[in-house]
Every structure is written in C-alpha cells, then in structure tokens.
Amino acid sequence: MFSQKQYILRPLCTGLLAMFSMASVATIPDIAPGTPFTPLQPAQEHAVTTQQIMSNLLRGHYERKRLDNAMSSQVLDTLLDDIDSTRSYMLASDIAEFEQYRTSLDEALSRGNMAPAFSIYNRFEQRVAERLSFLLNELSNHVKDYNYKQDETLELDREDAPWATTAAELDELWRKRLKNSILNLKLAGKEQDDIIKLLTRRYQNQLNRVYLSKPEDAYQTFMNAVTRTFDPHTQYFSPRNSENFNINMSLSLQGIGAVLQTEDEHTKVVRLVPGGPAAKANNLSPADKIVGVGQDADGEIVDVIGWRLDEVVDLIRGASGTTVRLEILPADSSGSDSKVISIVRDEVKLEEQSAQKEIIELKDGDKTRRIGVIDIPTFYIDFQGRMENRPDYKSTTRDVRKLITELKEEGIDGLIIDLRNNGGGSLEEAIDLTGLFIPTGPVVQVRGIRDRVEVLQDQDPEVLYDGPMTVLVNRLSASASEIFAGAIQDYGRGLIVGGQTFGKGTVQSLRPLTQGQLKITQAKFYRVSGDSTQHQGVIPDVLFPSLFDKEKIGESALKAALPWDTIQPARKAGINTITPTLPHLRELHDARIEHNPDFLFLREQKEMITEMRDKTEVSLNEEVRKKEREANDERRLSLENKRRKAKGMELLTALDDAASNGEETPAKAEADKSDETKKPEEEDAILEEAGYILLDYEHMTQGAMTAQRLDN
C-alpha cells in the first residue's frame, strides 16, 4: 500500500522557487489607457484537461467530494476571492451577473465547458484595465493638485467590504490608494517628479501585462479555484509552471533559495530553503513582500508590484556568484516602510543543509552543565548515493548518529534537537531518526482514500541515546519535523518546547495531464496517539512567545485546509513521566523569562507588531503619517535599547546602527535563524531557555529516563 519512500514532505509548494538560471523578461510595448480589451477564448485542450482534472479529483483526492451545486457555489466564491479579494475592481452589477453560474459550474466542469470561467475572467481583466487607465490619467492630469494636508483616511481591510455600485465609487477608492502610494514614496525620500515617473511606469507595465494575458492564464486561475475547494495544497500547474515546480522540488540549480507566491499585487516569501543563499544572508524572512528587483550592486531596482509570479522569479534567479538586490516590505513592518537587501546567488548544496552540532554551557547552581545541540535544517537523504551503495552517502539519520556519538564522547548532560524552520523532507528519515531515541515501535500512521490506514514503524531495536532530551520547534517546523516531534512527545521520550508547529499533515502526489500536471492530496498523517498533525500541528509541552502570526503563517491560515481529527491509536498509551512535571516546568519557565531582557523584548516587539497589523485604516495626511512613522521608530529604538541596557550592552542612537554593525536581535534570530556561519554575536536566548527547561526536568526526575517508559 503506502511506502515510506513515496513521500517527500514539504510545508508548502504553492509558489515558484527563485533558484535557477537567468531568463530574460521580454520588452512589452505600451498599451494606451482606454484601449478595448480583447476577450480571451478557451482552447480545445482545456476541455480535455478539465475532464482529466475532475476525474482525478473526484476519484483520487483524499476528501471524497461530489460535483454538485454546492461545489459549484464554492468554486464561484473561491474564484471571486482569488481575483478580487479586496473588492476593488468588480462592480456589484458584475457580481449579480455572475450569479447565473452559481449552480451551473458543476455541469460546465463535467462537460469541460470553460465558457463561464472565461466570461468571469475576461470581465475581471476589463475592470483591471479600467482601474489602471484611471490611475494613469490621474498621474498625468490630477496628481499635482493632490492635497496632503486633508484629514482623509484609507480603509486597508476590504475583505468584507460591499461591492461598489458605480465606477465613481471605485474612482474614489483608487484615488485614495494612489495618494497612499505617493505618500509612502514621499516619506521614503523620493521627489514628486520621480514618484510620478515610477508610478506611471508601474501602472503602465501592469496595463501592458493585462493585454498580454493568455488563455492559459484564465484557465489556470479558474482551475486552481476548483482545486482549492478540495484543499489548499491541491493545485493545477500549467506546462510552464510544471517545469518550475519540478525544478523547485529538485533544488538543483542556482538562485537565492526562496519559495515565492503571489498575494494580491505582491510577491510574498513563503519559506527559505535551509542552507540556501537567502537563509545564509539572514536578511529575508517568510511573509516579507518583494516590491522591486535589481541586478548587481548598482543596477536599477525594477518595480515588480502587479507582476506575474513567473516574471518576478525570472528577475530574481540567476547565475551563481552574481548579486540580486530586493526591495522588500518586511513582514514585521506596517506595510509601507520598504528596504533594499542584497543576496549573492549560489547553488543550494546538500552539505549546507546537513545537521550540525554544538555544545552550550549553562550555569546550574555552582556547576556548569554542558548541553549538546543538534540543528537539523531539513530531513535529507542522498537517494542516488544510497542506490549506488556509496559508503559515505549523506542522510539525516546517518549524520545525527555520528554527531550524537561525538557529543556523548564529549560528555554532555542532555541533548536538544533543534527543528526550528525545518520544513520537512524525507518521511523515511523522520522515522529512522525517531528510531535513534526509541526501541522498535510505530512512528506514524498514514490514512489514504477509502480510510485505509498503514502504520509505519521503526524496526531497529537499538536506542542510540537514552538520556534527557528536548525538541525545539517553531511555526515553520512542518511535515517530517512534526512527525518526529509528535512521536517523541507521544512516547514521552523528550520534552517539546518552542512554538506551535505549522500543521501540514497531508501528502500530495503529482499526476501528469495532457497539458501540465495536477498536484493532488492523497493521504493524511496521524501520530502514534491517533491525533492528526494536520491543521493543529504539534503543541509544545512548554510554549515560548513567538513573532510568527498564526493567522498569516501555518496550515490554519490557509483557506479550505483539511481539519484536525483523530483515528485509533497505533500503540497503547504507557506511563509518561513527563506529563506530571509539566505544570511545574511551565511555572519555572515563566518565572525565568519574566525578567529576561531577550524574552521581554520579544513579547514587547510582538505587541507592537500586532498593534500595527491590527490597524485597518491609514491616514492620508502627510504630517500625521510622519509623526506616526517617527513614533514607531522611536518605539522600536526604545525597545532595543531597553534590552541592551539590561544586558550591559552599548546603547544605539538609531536603529540603523545595529544593521551597520551586522548585529542581530534575538527576535530576528527566532524569526529567521541562519546557519552556523552567520550566528548572531549574542547568545540565542531561545536555545538557552530550552536548555534550562531540560535541566529543570532532569532535576525533577533525577536525570533518569527509565527503561520502563521506553518499553511502554
């Protein structure tokens, strides 16, 4: 039935990977505003491909759904949300007209009839062209008369806003949006004439791209609305995106090592590849938005707002050793303060994703205790090397076995397995790694279609390490990481500390189509306890404060994510000596971090970021905006200096001082942990606290990990 070798587990594959050789973006002739939009027409192959997709979805998806009126209604709502989530383009009359399709898209899909889908998409493209034409006209004729002393505001959260009834309503909305864009650029130090040139070029480029849309664009948009009614990881790839996806999974060529996806008009970072150039540069984080791309040290920054994802990737990727500069809107900012970062493109090498070890020393009364740390960026294996029986082929379990042996020889008092930011990898390696810490037994359960369950087991009776251990996780620990952490928790073999994990508990396979590929969810993972890792993830025994926003990052942040549920346990629950200690461990942890400067900084920074994210309205008064920005900068500086003063460090006069000195705050380290060559000068407060929790547990149990618990 299921084989461990079938699955390579990743948290998200919804975007393209900026990893491979440079491709040119063709020069596009300008389209005059107001030019009539020529409707796109479906091709004959779209009908064939649609029927193939629907056959695969209805027969092979984990969730057995019916193609009926209910699904038709879901597809329509999903499509409208995908193309106009901020309700900024379409009119109420358009939406009313589309209601004729609410209960008929199922019949259209069964016949491969794409006429309704193309009708909706063409109307959307027409409305986009109208909006861009309006903006270009404003820039040419009215922008110089804008008054930035008026007390106007722009509503940012329009997810539930009513659809505009007239074009005049949309004109007012887009006038305010344009004013906001101008203000952002003015506050960034740009001159009025330069701003007008930049925005004119931006909107003209977007208008040009509307007129270069192809039938495949309309088809892919609609079919992904269909697949997303099943779950967010089921996806249709056009022929071009199929090629990009396959390169993504191979991680074989040059680039920056970042998975990207489109969100509204922006290109958003989904995750960084461990050991990749972006991870090593330590200046790009998940949920950052890329708004501009420049080549080399002094190349012009090309504005990419509104660009297609594949075109942005074409600009970012390039030959090894070359530099790309990205203008980004950091995830922890208000969304208006951009900055430019540089990354040197390179090949992502397997050895740079390898597990690494270190020893941290912690004060324990009059003693100094030595805690071994093994950092595992991904669950990797050299399949080719294993097939060829190379004696030195690399795998996570082989490398960790060697590192643990070395740490034991160095006399450690406990062990931390650091899985922060580990997005998954080989299921087989997750099972084998678990086997280093438990005797034989089940590790994970796989339930496929028709509720067939297979229990995947560790067959090796050897326990390489039976001492006290802790597994450190965060929101970006996903898939194989969650299987390992869940098994360690279910066996009571070690403490799980840190942040709630991603919650990716489904598995996808690729199926070829006449045109492109279908990535389809075919199975779901369950822990030894019978709990799913889906949606909920693994809840740590001791939770740490975190900068990650669970509403934006994680499976629970994805629409139509499959739910958490349970099945029968694969193993009878035994005596767990960890559970009774947890209340006291949490009390000791809370007391220790209550006045810890790094954790205080983390909590206060989280509060500030949350306040900024919750602000759904922005002022269009220039003086008000300046004062708000100055206040935010002063608050950030005050928080940083408060931490520095408590630690006896030199205070800063400006936030730029830390960046120019190459320093990194513990909060930044938690949100975007780098490799061994880029460690911050300051101690990793989170890793250190994980060590103290381990020592607390050891004191409470006299350091014993009993054979009785392991055998249960």
HUURPE-V265001 format. One record per helix or strand of 2 or more residues. SS is the DSSP state (H for helix, E for strand). FROM is the first residue (numbers start at 0). LEN is the number of residues. Records with the same first field share a line. If there is no record, write none. Layout:
SS=FROM-LEN + FROM-LEN
This chain:
H=3-3 + 43-17 + 68-15 + 91-10 + 104-7 + 114-27 + 142-3 + 166-21 + 191-20 + 214-13 + 238-12 + 276-5 + 308-8 + 349-4 + 382-5 + 395-14 + 426-8 + 448-3 + 479-11 + 554-3 + 578-15 + 596-18 + 621-25 + 654-6 + 665-6 + 675-3 + 684-17 + 706-5
E=7-3 + 15-2 + 152-3 + 234-3 + 253-2 + 257-6 + 265-7 + 288-7 + 301-2 + 322-7 + 337-7 + 345-2 + 355-9 + 366-9 + 413-5 + 423-3 + 440-8 + 452-6 + 468-5 + 494-4 + 505-7 + 516-10 + 530-2 + 541-2 + 616-3
